[in-house]
């Protein structure tokens, strides 16, 4: 083993590997970042089914040439690490092998194995299907109402009620119970009672008679006064229901820079402008 290098050899090593300039290093870093971004998008496309692993391996773009085959396989839906490792082993491909480094034999074999594994699956007609919300609705109706009394009008009324509840929930966002408020907000039972007595909290009554509170009205543990006031303006001046007033607070508004009143208030924007907008809209509804 050599333990001594001559001066000429040291100089030769130094001259043979000149240091890259800052511009060259920055260009290389930019290219590497572009490749990472493209590969990340490619993996998302593979997961969603927008790109095919078969065509990708057959004709890989330049930025994929240095990617590991194993990493791409993990982006294929329902493949997983165990199956990916098994495929590579059967095709006699090392986990560290890059796409550009595949031989023609390896490329053809891994594609054939993938086609056999990820091709269309035959579904047994007797296989179990996860019940949809509509299935559960039908089952619940049949459980609650005797078949002899289950006419078309009853089904339609039940469906409309369920649909209305779902639409209101989507329009006003997550609703809290009294227990939810006490557990998640900076409010004591006594304070909640005071807020209810003074009308200083947005309150909605569900179909079953229970009381619910829109979560969007809370900021730092307390209801926003501007939202409570705007809600009351829409009810009193616009003659709409509390639910409709709450949905107005959640709808994007052109006079609020495209924000909803709830977003506007939570961003600590002008309370005066929000209340003026509420009064103008309420007047339009009433007129």
C-alpha positions as CSV (number, residue, x, y, z in Angstrom):
1,X,0.0,0.0,0.0
2,X,1.4,3.4,-0.9
3,X,1.7,5.8,2.0
4,X,3.5,8.7,0.1
5,X,2.5,10.8,-2.8
6,X,4.9,12.9,-4.8
7,X,4.4,16.6,-5.3
8,X,3.8,16.1,-9.0
9,X,1.1,13.5,-8.3
10,X,-0.6,15.8,-5.7
11,X,-0.6,18.6,-8.3
12,X,-2.0,16.3,-10.9
13,X,-4.9,15.2,-8.7
14,X,-5.7,18.9,-8.0
15,X,-5.5,19.9,-11.6
16,X,-7.6,16.9,-12.7
17,X,-10.6,17.9,-10.6
18,X,-11.0,21.7,-10.8
19,X,-13.5,23.1,-8.4
20,X,-16.8,24.1,-10.0
21,X,-17.8,27.8,-10.0
22,X,-20.7,29.1,-7.9
23,X,-22.7,29.5,-11.1
24,X,-22.1,25.9,-12.1
25,X,-23.1,24.7,-8.6
26,X,-26.3,26.8,-8.7
27,X,-27.2,25.5,-12.1
28,X,-26.7,21.9,-11.0
29,X,-28.8,22.6,-7.9
30,X,-31.6,24.1,-10.0
31,X,-31.5,21.1,-12.4
32,X,-31.7,18.7,-9.5
33,X,-34.7,20.6,-8.0
34,X,-36.5,20.5,-11.3
35,X,-36.0,16.7,-11.5
36,X,-37.3,16.3,-7.9
37,X,-40.4,18.3,-8.7
38,X,-41.1,16.4,-11.9
39,X,-40.6,13.1,-10.2
40,X,-42.9,14.0,-7.3
41,X,-45.6,15.0,-9.8
42,X,-45.0,11.7,-11.7
43,X,-45.5,9.7,-8.5
44,X,-48.8,11.5,-7.8
45,X,-49.9,10.8,-11.4
46,X,-49.0,7.1,-10.9
47,X,-51.0,6.9,-7.7
48,X,-54.0,8.6,-9.3
49,X,-53.9,6.5,-12.5
50,X,-53.1,9.4,-14.8
51,X,-49.9,7.8,-15.8
52,X,-49.1,4.2,-16.6
53,X,-46.1,2.4,-15.1
54,X,-45.9,0.2,-18.2
55,X,-45.5,3.0,-20.7
56,X,-43.2,4.8,-18.3
57,X,-40.8,1.9,-18.2
58,X,-41.0,1.3,-21.9
59,X,-40.2,4.9,-22.9
60,X,-38.9,6.8,-19.8
61,X,-38.4,10.6,-20.1
62,X,-34.9,11.9,-19.4
63,X,-35.7,12.9,-15.8
64,X,-36.8,9.4,-15.0
65,X,-33.6,7.6,-16.3
66,X,-31.8,8.0,-13.0
67,X,-34.8,7.2,-10.8
68,X,-34.8,3.8,-9.0
69,X,-37.3,1.3,-10.3
70,X,-38.2,0.4,-6.8
71,X,-39.2,3.9,-5.9
72,X,-41.5,4.1,-9.0
73,X,-43.1,0.8,-8.1
74,X,-44.1,2.1,-4.7
75,X,-46.2,4.8,-6.4
76,X,-48.3,2.2,-8.2
77,X,-51.7,1.8,-6.5
78,X,-52.2,-1.3,-4.4
79,X,-48.6,-2.5,-4.9
80,X,-46.8,-1.8,-1.7
81,X,-43.3,-2.6,-0.5
82,X,-43.7,-6.4,-0.2
83,X,-45.1,-6.8,-3.7
84,X,-42.6,-4.4,-5.2
85,X,-39.7,-6.4,-3.6
86,X,-41.3,-9.6,-4.9
87,X,-41.6,-8.3,-8.5
88,X,-38.0,-7.1,-8.5
89,X,-36.8,-10.4,-7.2
90,X,-38.7,-12.4,-9.8
91,X,-37.3,-10.1,-12.6
92,X,-33.8,-10.4,-11.1
93,X,-33.5,-6.7,-10.7
94,X,-31.6,-5.2,-7.8
95,X,-33.5,-2.7,-5.6
96,X,-30.9,0.0,-6.4
97,X,-31.3,-0.5,-10.2
98,X,-32.3,2.7,-12.1
99,X,-34.8,2.9,-14.9
100,X,-32.1,3.8,-17.4
101,X,-29.9,1.0,-16.1
102,X,-32.4,-1.7,-17.0
103,X,-31.4,-4.2,-19.6
104,X,-33.9,-5.1,-22.4
105,X,-34.6,-8.4,-20.7
106,X,-35.2,-6.8,-17.3
107,X,-37.4,-4.1,-18.8
108,X,-39.6,-6.6,-20.7
109,X,-39.8,-9.0,-17.7
110,X,-40.8,-6.4,-15.1
111,X,-43.5,-5.0,-17.5
112,X,-44.9,-8.4,-18.1
113,X,-45.1,-9.1,-14.4
114,X,-46.7,-5.7,-13.7
115,X,-49.3,-6.3,-16.4
116,X,-50.2,-9.7,-14.9
117,X,-50.4,-8.1,-11.4
118,X,-52.2,-4.8,-12.1
119,X,-54.4,-5.8,-15.0
120,X,-58.2,-5.6,-14.8
121,X,-59.5,-7.8,-11.9
122,X,-62.5,-10.0,-12.2
123,X,-65.1,-9.2,-9.6
124,X,-67.2,-12.0,-8.2
125,X,-70.9,-11.1,-8.4
126,X,-71.2,-12.5,-4.9
127,X,-68.4,-10.4,-3.5
128,X,-69.3,-8.1,-0.6
129,X,-69.8,-4.4,-1.5
130,X,-69.4,-1.6,1.0
131,X,-72.8,-0.1,1.6
132,X,-73.3,3.4,0.4
133,X,-75.2,6.1,2.4
134,X,-78.2,5.4,0.2
135,X,-78.0,1.7,1.2
136,X,-77.9,2.5,4.8
137,X,-80.8,5.0,4.4
138,X,-82.9,2.3,2.8
139,X,-82.0,-0.3,5.5
140,X,-82.9,2.2,8.3
141,X,-86.2,3.1,6.7
142,X,-87.1,-0.6,6.4
143,X,-86.1,-1.2,10.0
144,X,-88.1,1.7,11.4
145,X,-91.3,1.5,9.3
146,X,-93.3,-1.7,8.7
147,X,-93.3,-2.7,5.0
148,X,-97.1,-2.4,4.8
149,X,-96.9,1.3,5.8
150,X,-93.9,2.2,3.7
151,X,-95.5,4.0,0.7
152,X,-93.8,6.2,-1.9
153,X,-94.7,9.5,-0.2
154,X,-93.2,8.4,3.1
155,X,-89.9,7.4,1.4
156,X,-89.8,10.8,-0.5
157,X,-90.5,12.8,2.7
158,X,-87.7,10.9,4.5
159,X,-85.3,11.4,1.6
160,X,-86.0,15.1,1.4
161,X,-85.5,15.5,5.2
162,X,-82.2,13.6,5.1
163,X,-81.1,15.6,2.0
164,X,-82.0,18.9,3.7
165,X,-80.0,18.1,6.8
166,X,-77.0,17.1,4.7
167,X,-77.2,20.3,2.6
168,X,-77.5,22.5,5.7
169,X,-74.6,20.8,7.3
170,X,-72.5,21.4,4.2
171,X,-73.6,25.1,4.1
172,X,-72.8,26.0,7.7
173,X,-69.9,23.8,8.4
174,X,-69.2,21.8,11.6
175,X,-71.7,22.2,14.4
176,X,-70.9,21.9,18.1
177,X,-73.0,20.7,21.0
178,X,-72.9,22.3,24.4
179,X,-70.5,19.7,25.6
180,X,-68.2,20.3,22.6
181,X,-68.1,24.0,23.4
182,X,-67.2,23.4,27.1
183,X,-64.5,20.9,26.0
184,X,-62.9,22.8,23.1
185,X,-63.5,26.5,23.7
186,X,-62.4,28.9,26.5
187,X,-65.9,29.0,27.9
188,X,-67.2,27.9,31.3
189,X,-70.8,26.6,31.9
190,X,-71.7,29.9,33.5
191,X,-70.3,31.9,30.6
192,X,-72.2,29.8,28.1
193,X,-75.4,30.4,30.0
194,X,-74.8,34.1,29.9
195,X,-74.0,34.0,26.2
196,X,-77.3,32.2,25.5
197,X,-79.3,34.5,27.7
198,X,-77.9,37.6,26.0
199,X,-78.0,36.3,22.5
200,X,-74.3,36.7,22.1
201,X,-73.7,33.3,20.4
202,X,-75.0,32.0,17.1
203,X,-77.5,29.2,18.0
204,X,-79.3,26.8,15.6
205,X,-82.1,24.4,16.4
206,X,-81.8,21.0,14.7
207,X,-84.8,19.0,13.5
208,X,-84.7,16.9,16.6
209,X,-85.0,20.0,18.8
210,X,-81.4,19.9,20.0
211,X,-79.3,23.1,20.0
212,X,-76.2,23.4,17.8
213,X,-73.5,26.1,17.5
214,X,-71.6,26.8,14.3
215,X,-67.9,26.3,14.9
216,X,-66.9,29.0,12.5
217,X,-68.0,31.7,14.9
218,X,-65.3,31.0,17.4
219,X,-61.9,32.6,17.5
220,X,-59.4,32.0,20.3
221,X,-62.1,30.2,22.3
222,X,-64.8,32.9,22.2
223,X,-67.6,33.8,19.7
224,X,-66.8,36.8,17.4
225,X,-69.2,39.6,18.2
226,X,-69.2,40.8,14.5
227,X,-70.4,37.4,13.3
228,X,-73.1,37.2,16.0
229,X,-74.3,40.7,15.1
230,X,-74.3,40.1,11.4
231,X,-76.3,36.8,11.9
232,X,-78.9,38.8,13.9
233,X,-79.1,41.5,11.2
234,X,-79.8,38.9,8.6
235,X,-82.6,37.4,10.7
236,X,-84.2,40.6,11.9
237,X,-83.8,42.8,8.8
238,X,-83.6,40.1,6.1
239,X,-86.4,38.0,7.6
240,X,-84.5,34.7,6.9
241,X,-84.2,31.7,9.2
242,X,-81.2,31.3,11.5
243,X,-80.0,28.5,9.3
244,X,-80.1,30.7,6.2
245,X,-78.4,33.5,8.1
246,X,-75.6,31.1,9.1
247,X,-75.1,29.9,5.5
248,X,-74.8,33.6,4.5
249,X,-71.9,33.9,6.9
250,X,-70.1,31.0,5.2
251,X,-70.7,32.0,1.6
252,X,-68.0,33.9,-0.3
253,X,-69.0,37.6,-0.9
254,X,-67.7,39.9,-3.7
255,X,-67.9,42.9,-1.3
256,X,-65.5,41.2,1.1
257,X,-62.7,40.6,-1.3
258,X,-64.1,37.2,-2.2
259,X,-64.0,36.0,1.4
260,X,-66.9,34.7,3.3
261,X,-68.1,36.9,6.3
262,X,-66.7,34.2,8.6
263,X,-63.3,34.3,6.9
264,X,-63.4,38.1,7.0
265,X,-64.1,38.2,10.7
266,X,-61.6,35.5,11.5
267,X,-58.9,37.5,9.6
268,X,-59.6,40.5,11.9
269,X,-60.8,42.6,9.0
270,X,-63.1,45.7,9.4
271,X,-66.1,44.9,11.6
272,X,-67.8,48.0,10.3
273,X,-67.5,47.0,6.7
274,X,-68.8,43.5,7.5
275,X,-71.9,44.8,9.3
276,X,-72.6,47.3,6.5
277,X,-72.5,44.4,4.0
278,X,-74.9,42.4,6.2
279,X,-77.3,45.4,6.4
280,X,-77.2,45.9,2.6
281,X,-77.9,42.3,1.8
282,X,-80.6,42.0,4.5
283,X,-82.3,45.1,3.0
284,X,-82.2,43.5,-0.4
285,X,-83.8,40.3,0.9
286,X,-86.5,42.2,2.7
287,X,-87.3,44.4,-0.2
